Amino acid sequence: MGCFSWIPCIGGQAAKDARAQKQARAGLQDIVKGYRQIAKLDLPAGAASVLADVRRNIIGLEKILRDAKMPKPRQWLLPLPQEQTDWEAVFPKGGFLLRRQMCMASFGDEDWAVGCLFISDFGIAFDSGPIVGQSAAATFETGFLPWQDLPSLSKSQAGKAKAVVTATVAGGRKFSKLCLQLSIQGDEEWLLEFWKLRMASGKAHVDEGGDESWSVPDMDEGVRVPPPSMKIRLMSPSANRDKVEPEAPPTNFTTQLEDDNRGERLHRTGSILVARRKTVQQKVDRRWTENLSSGFAGTPTAETPSNAPTSCQKLEDMSQEMVGKALEDDECLVRFITETLKSSEISPMPWAKSRMVDSTLVRKITFMMKLPDDVPRVVKRLISLPESSSVTMLYRLRNDSNGVVLTYQTCTHDVTFGENFRVQETLVFAPLGNGGTELKRFAEVVWVAPLPWTMGSIRTYIEDKAKSDGAKSVCKLVDIIKEIGGK
C-alpha cells in the first residue's frame, strides 16, 4: 500500500519526535496487517465496499500521522488507585474514573466556582467541595451526569480568555445549563471528542456479569478503560503505583505493602472525593451539605471563618466605608494584581450580583503570572516549573453591618500538580468603635485531589509558600484601598 514512505530519517530530530514516529509506524503496521488478513477471507456481499472505505481511511490516517507527537507528561491528571475506590463509594454506578482535574464551573451566570471535574467512562461530575456550617449555596455540585443526559456540548472563546465548554443538561434536574472552564489548553477538545464518542456509541455494552462497560480509545496520555475482569488487579495494593521514586522511602514501607488496609493508614492528602465518601458512609442526604469534614471548602461565601486568623492588624485611619468603596471599584483588584504579582495579559470581569449567595458580589480575573525563582532544590528535583503560568482568581465580596469580607480563590494552572489544589484567602475588615477597622487575614490551601505520598515535600512547600506570599501582598492591598477609598 506504500505505507510509511513518509517516515523521515531520524538524524537531527528530537528523541521524543522519533519515538512518536516509531510508535505511529508500529500502530499503522498492525492496522494494515489486520486489513490484509481480513481481505484474504471469503466475505459476504457488501464487504468489498466496506473494505474499500477502510483502505481509504488507512491512507488518510497515514497522512495525519506525519505530525504525530508524544503526549505531554501530565500524570497528575490521572487518578491514583485509591481514588477509584472513593469514586465507586460515592457513585456506585459511575463507571471507571479516567480523569480528575481542576475546573471552574457555573450554571450559566457569573457565579463561578473552583472545584474538581471528574470524568469517567459513564459520565462526569463537578464538585466544589463542602464547607462546614454553611448553607447549600456554599457548595456547587452537579451530582453524577451520565453522557446521555448531556445532549449537546459546545466550545466558545472570547479574545484571550480561556475556552468555555457549555453543556445542556437533561434528566429533569434543577439546572439545564453547565459551563466548564478547563484550565489546561487543549483539554476542551479532548472532552468534546470523548463526548462525541460516547454519544455515537449509543448504549453501553452489558457483559456476562451484568455490568456495563465502554470501549474507550487510547487518547492523550493513553487513557483507556480496562475490562471489568482487570479492575480488581488494577486496584490491588501492588498495581498502578506512582512511578516517581522517593529519595528516602519510609522504613516500614514493606510492612505497609503487605497490609491489606494500608491505604487508609498511609498519609493521604485530603480531597473532595474523600470528603464525599465520608459523607456517604455517614448516610447524610445526597446534597452533602451537613456534617462534612472541616478540611475542605467550596464556593467562597464571603463569611468570617471560624478558625483562628493567620494575621491581624488594626487600621485606625481606614473606615468600613472607605474599604467598601475601594473594593467595589473594578480597578482596585486589577491594580493589586498588576503591582504585586508581576502579572500580564489581565482579563478582568466586572463585579456582578451573586445568585447563589445573597447580598454578595462576584467576579473573575484571569492573567499570566511570572513564577518565583526561589524554589527549593528538593522541589526542583521532583518537578519542572515553567517561567510563567496562567492564573484564575475568583472573588466574592460582602459589605454589611458586620464589616467588609473579601474571599478569593487562586488557581495556578500551568505548574505540575497545579490541578490538585487551590489557595483560598479571606480578608475581614471589622469596624472599630473609633471609626477604623481591624483587618483579619485567613489563608488555607484546599486540596481538590490528593498528591502521591512521594510528593510530601511539595505539599509542604505549596502550603508554606501560599501563606507567606499572601501575608506580604496584603500590605500593598491596604495601600491601594486607602488611595482609592480616600478619593
WOVEN-V427813 format. One record per run of one state. SS is the DSSP state (@ for helix, = for strand, . for the rest). FROM is the first residue (numbers start at 1). TO is the last residue. Records with the same first field share a line. If there is no record, write none. Layout:
SS = FROM-TO, FROM-TO
//
This chain:
. = 1-14, 40-46, 68-74, 78-80, 91-96, 107-112, 121-122, 128-135, 139-140, 142-144, 150-151, 157-163, 169-176, 183-186, 202-204, 207-211, 214-218, 220-222, 224-227, 235-252, 259-261, 266-271, 282-310, 316-319, 329-329, 341-342, 349-351, 354-360, 371-376, 383-387, 401-402, 413-417, 432-436, 448-452, 486-487
@ = 15-39, 47-67, 75-77, 81-90, 136-138, 147-149, 187-201, 228-234, 253-258, 262-265, 272-281, 320-328, 330-340, 377-382, 418-420, 453-485
= = 97-106, 113-120, 123-127, 141-141, 145-146, 152-156, 164-168, 177-182, 205-206, 212-213, 219-219, 223-223, 311-315, 343-348, 352-353, 361-370, 388-400, 403-412, 421-431, 437-447
//
